[in-house]
Amino acid sequence: MPSDSALRIVWIYPDLLSTYGDQGNVLVLEHRAQRRGIETETIHVRSADPVPESGDIYLIGGGEDRPQILAAERLRRDGGLHRAIAHGAAMLAVCAGYQIMGSTFGGEEGQPVDGIGLLDIASTRGPARAVGELVAEVDANLGLPTLTGFENHMGVTSLGPGVKPLSQTIKGVGNGDGFEGCYAGHVVGTYLHGPALARNPALADLLLTWRAGELAPLDDTRYEQLRQERLDTVLAQ
């Protein structure tokens, strides 16, 4: 188990939900914390394991329909993630993991499947698959630059009054209503792959700030130049 002094990163169900390099989100958090002298310890929680309640930042990725259904069933039975969030932990849920956080999502044949109710959202299967680059302007209250990544999903996600849209889409589909993702408290859901935190290090830093407090600045000049070049290319298409 992690020590009390380390920032505890919990990677949920990598054996079920870890598509399109989503485990890279774990690596980015570790790297950006360690560059600032923040010790980290990462727990990989497989689907047969209980979800620990002592984590600081929880991550869950995307996956196919059947693994998504299994993950939702096991998270509902376990209850550890709910308790961790209630104790103040932060979370990033991506794609299938994002849908699981809501009340329902679309199953293998489009049938409604119960989520875990951590976020006030509901998802269904849309008429066509959303595939391609996604660019979105973030809610100004979060103080983040434009989000970028790619999406590959058939989900349409409706937001309830208990959450706020994470961002407004400039390019791509996102939730299907002109917005992408959502957030409530220290829980963020998104359809962004890339992985999301590698493409958007400021989002990684926001998660870190929520648990580690004010962060020392990093020199990301060269990275930001490359990021802007990619963003300009995508918007020009």
Secondary structure, 3 states (H helix, E strand, C coil): CCCCCCEEEEEECCCCCCCCCCCHHHHHHHHHHHCCCCCEEEEEECCCCCCCCCCCEEEECCCCHHHHHHHHHHHHHHCHHHHHHHCCCEEEEECHHHHHCCCEEECCCCCEEECCCCCCEEEEEEEEEEEEEEEEEECHHHCCCCEEEEEEEEEEEEECCCCEEEEEEEECCCCCCCEEEEEECCEEEECCECCHHHHCHHHHHHHHHHHHCCCCCCCCHHHHHHHHHHHHHHHHC
